[in-house]
C-alpha cells in the first residue's frame, strides 16, 4: 500500500507542471516553395571495399532567392559484399536563419554538428537494383536562441530509404526512384509523432567516364510537424501544426580517385 502511494505521489509531481499549463492548438500553417541543391563529392578508395568521401553541398530556398544552408560532410563506408555496406559520417552545417525577437529580427548564421551511422542492403535482378538504407542521425545545435521546452537538442532521427535503380546495358545512364521516411526518435513533451517528413525522389545518374558522374533529380518534400510556443508568463502552450510542400531540384557532381 505504501509503495502504491509513493508511485501516485511521484506521478503527481511529474504531471503537475504539465497539468498547470493550458495547451491550445492554433490553425494549421502551410507553405509551398521551390528549392535548389547543388554539390560536389570527392571519393577515394584506398583498399577494396573501403570508401572515403568529402562532400560539399549548398541549398537555396524561397524559390531559389535565399541562401538556406551549407553542408561539409566526411563519410567513411565499407562494402562487405555486393549485398551489404555500412559506415558513418560527420557533417558541419551552416544555416542562414531569418531574424527573430531574440535577435531584434536580424538574420543570423547558425552552426550545427551532425553525426550519422548508416547501413544499406541491396539486391539485383536483371538490370534493376533494389536497396534499403537505414540511417541514424543526431544533430547538435550550438546556438542558445531556443527554448528547451520547445525543441530538443540534440535532435535524433531514424531515416529509412527505399530505392530502385535501373542500369542500361549500353548507355552510361542510371535512372532511379526513391522514397524516404523520417522517424523522430526524441521529441518535446508536447509532441508525439511517428513520422514528420517524407521525401519522394526521381533522379538520373550520368556516368561521364570511369571517374566522373553527374546526378540530376527532382524531389518532392512533404514535412508535417508542430511548432511549440511556450508562454511561460501565461502558463500557456500554443501548438501550431506546420505543413510544407517543397519542390526541390538537385544537381551533383562526383569524382572518384
C-alpha positions in Angstrom: 0.0 0.0 0.0 2.9 2.3 0.9 4.5 1.5 -2.4 1.4 2.5 -4.4 1.1 5.8 -2.5 4.7 6.6 -3.4 4.1 5.9 -7.0 1.0 8.1 -7.1 2.9 11.0 -5.4 5.7 10.7 -7.9 3.4 10.7 -10.9 1.5 13.7 -9.4 4.8 15.6 -9.0 5.8 14.9 -12.6 2.4 15.7 -14.2 1.6 18.8 -12.1 3.7 21.3 -14.2 2.1 20.0 -17.4 -1.5 20.0 -16.0 -1.0 23.6 -14.8 -0.4 24.7 -18.3 -3.1 25.3 -20.8 -2.5 23.8 -24.2 -4.0 25.5 -27.2 -3.9 24.4 -30.9 -3.7 27.1 -33.5 -4.8 26.9 -37.1 -2.6 24.9 -39.4 0.0 26.8 -41.4 1.2 25.5 -44.8 3.6 26.7 -47.4 4.9 25.7 -50.8 8.1 26.7 -52.5 10.8 25.7 -54.9 14.3 24.9 -53.7 17.7 24.1 -55.2 20.5 21.8 -54.0 23.9 21.7 -55.7 27.0 19.8 -54.5 30.3 18.1 -55.3 31.5 14.7 -53.9 35.2 13.6 -53.9 35.6 9.9 -53.3 38.8 7.8 -52.7 39.1 4.1 -52.4 42.3 3.2 -50.6 41.6 -0.5 -50.5 38.9 -2.8 -51.9 35.5 -2.2 -50.3 36.6 0.9 -48.3 35.4 4.3 -49.5 36.3 7.7 -48.1 34.4 10.8 -49.4 34.2 14.5 -48.8 31.1 16.3 -50.0 30.2 20.0 -50.2 26.5 20.8 -50.6 24.8 24.2 -50.8 21.0 24.7 -50.7 18.7 27.6 -51.7 15.2 28.2 -50.6 12.4 30.7 -51.1 12.0 29.9 -54.8 15.8 29.9 -55.3 16.1 33.5 -54.0 17.5 32.9 -50.5 20.6 31.0 -49.4 19.5 28.3 -47.0 22.4 26.2 -45.7 25.8 24.7 -46.4 26.9 21.1 -45.6 30.5 19.9 -45.3 30.4 16.1 -44.9 33.1 13.5 -44.4 31.9 9.9 -44.9 33.6 6.5 -44.4 31.9 3.3 -45.6 32.8 -0.3 -46.1 31.2 -2.7 -48.6 31.2 -6.2 -47.1 29.9 -7.8 -50.2 27.6 -7.0 -53.2 24.6 -7.1 -50.8 25.6 -5.1 -47.8 27.6 -2.0 -46.7 27.8 0.2 -43.6 29.5 3.3 -42.4 29.4 6.6 -40.6 29.7 10.3 -41.3 30.2 13.7 -39.8 28.7 17.0 -41.1 29.4 20.6 -40.2 26.3 22.6 -41.1 26.0 26.4 -41.6 22.4 27.6 -41.7 21.2 31.1 -42.6 18.3 31.9 -40.3 15.6 34.6 -40.5 15.6 37.1 -37.7 13.5 36.5 -34.6 12.7 38.5 -31.5 15.8 37.4 -29.6 18.0 38.8 -32.5 16.0 42.0 -32.9 14.7 40.5 -36.1 18.1 40.5 -37.7 19.1 37.4 -39.7 21.9 35.3 -38.3 24.2 32.3 -39.0 23.5 29.1 -37.1 26.2 26.4 -36.8 25.4 22.8 -36.1 27.1 19.4 -36.0 25.7 16.1 -37.2 26.8 12.5 -36.6 25.5 9.7 -38.8 25.6 5.9 -38.8 24.2 4.1 -41.8 23.7 0.6 -43.3 22.5 -0.4 -46.7 21.3 -3.7 -48.0 20.7 -4.3 -51.7 19.7 -7.0 -54.2 20.0 -7.0 -58.0 17.7 -8.7 -60.6 18.0 -8.4 -64.3 19.3 -4.8 -64.6 17.4 -3.5 -61.6 18.9 -2.9 -58.1 16.6 -2.5 -55.0 18.2 -1.2 -51.9 17.1 -0.4 -48.3 19.1 2.1 -46.3 18.7 2.7 -42.6 20.3 5.9 -41.3 20.6 7.1 -37.7 21.5 10.7 -37.3 21.8 13.1 -34.4 22.2 16.9 -34.9 23.6 19.2 -32.2 22.7 22.9 -32.0 25.4 25.3 -30.9 23.3 28.5 -30.5 21.3 29.5 -27.4 18.4 31.0 -29.2 15.9 28.2 -28.4 13.7 27.1 -25.5 14.5 23.6 -24.4 10.7 23.1 -23.8 10.0 23.9 -27.4 12.8 22.0 -29.2 15.1 19.1 -28.4 18.9 19.3 -28.6 20.4 17.1 -29.9 17.7 16.0 -32.4 17.7 12.4 -33.4 16.1 10.7 -36.4 15.9 7.2 -37.9 15.6 7.7 -41.7 14.5 4.8 -43.9 15.0 5.0 -47.6 13.9 2.5 -50.3 15.5 3.0 -53.7 15.1 1.3 -57.1 17.7 1.8 -59.8 17.9 0.7 -63.4 21.3 0.2 -65.2 21.3 0.4 -69.0 23.4 -2.1 -70.8 25.0 0.1 -73.4 24.4 3.6 -72.1 26.0 5.5 -69.2 22.7 6.4 -67.6 21.1 5.1 -64.4 17.6 6.3 -63.6 16.2 5.8 -60.1 13.2 6.2 -57.9 13.3 6.5 -54.1 11.2 7.3 -51.1 12.5 8.2 -47.6 10.7 8.4 -44.3 11.9 10.5 -41.3 11.1 9.0 -37.9 11.9 11.3 -35.0 13.4 9.4 -32.0 13.2 12.2 -29.4 10.6 15.0 -29.1 9.4 17.6 -26.7 6.8 16.6 -24.1 4.1 18.3 -26.1 4.6 16.5 -29.4 4.4 12.8 -30.3 4.8 11.9 -34.0 5.9 8.7 -35.6 6.8 10.4 -38.9 7.3 14.1 -39.6 8.7 14.1 -43.2 8.5 12.2 -46.4 10.7 12.6 -49.5 10.0 11.3 -53.0 12.8 11.5 -55.5 13.1 10.8 -59.2 16.7 11.1 -60.5 19.2 10.2 -63.1 22.9 9.4 -62.8 25.0 10.1 -65.9 28.4 8.4 -65.9 30.7 10.7 -67.9 33.7 8.3 -67.7 35.2 5.8 -65.2 35.8 8.6 -62.7 33.3 11.3 -63.2 29.5 11.2 -62.6 26.7 13.8 -62.8 23.4 13.4 -61.0 20.2 15.3 -61.6 17.0 14.8 -59.6 13.6 16.2 -58.7 12.4 15.7 -55.2 9.0 16.3 -53.6 9.5 17.0 -49.9 6.4 16.8 -47.6 7.1 17.8 -44.0 4.4 17.9 -41.3 5.4 19.0 -37.8 4.3 21.1 -34.9 5.7 24.4 -33.8 5.6 24.6 -30.0 5.4 28.1 -28.4 5.6 28.0 -24.6 4.3 31.2 -22.9 5.9 30.9 -19.5 4.3 34.0 -18.1 0.8 32.9 -19.0 1.2 29.2 -18.3 0.1 28.6 -21.9 1.4 26.3 -24.7 0.4 27.1 -28.2 0.9 24.3 -30.7 0.7 25.2 -34.4 0.6 22.4 -37.0 3.0 23.3 -39.8 2.9 21.6 -43.3 5.4 22.2 -46.1 5.2 21.1 -49.7 8.6 21.7 -51.3 9.7 21.1 -54.8 13.4 20.5 -55.0 15.8 20.4 -57.9 19.2 18.9 -57.4 22.5 18.9 -59.4 25.5 17.0 -58.0 29.0 16.2 -59.4 31.0 13.2 -58.2 34.6 12.3 -58.9 36.3 9.1 -57.8 40.1 8.7 -57.5 
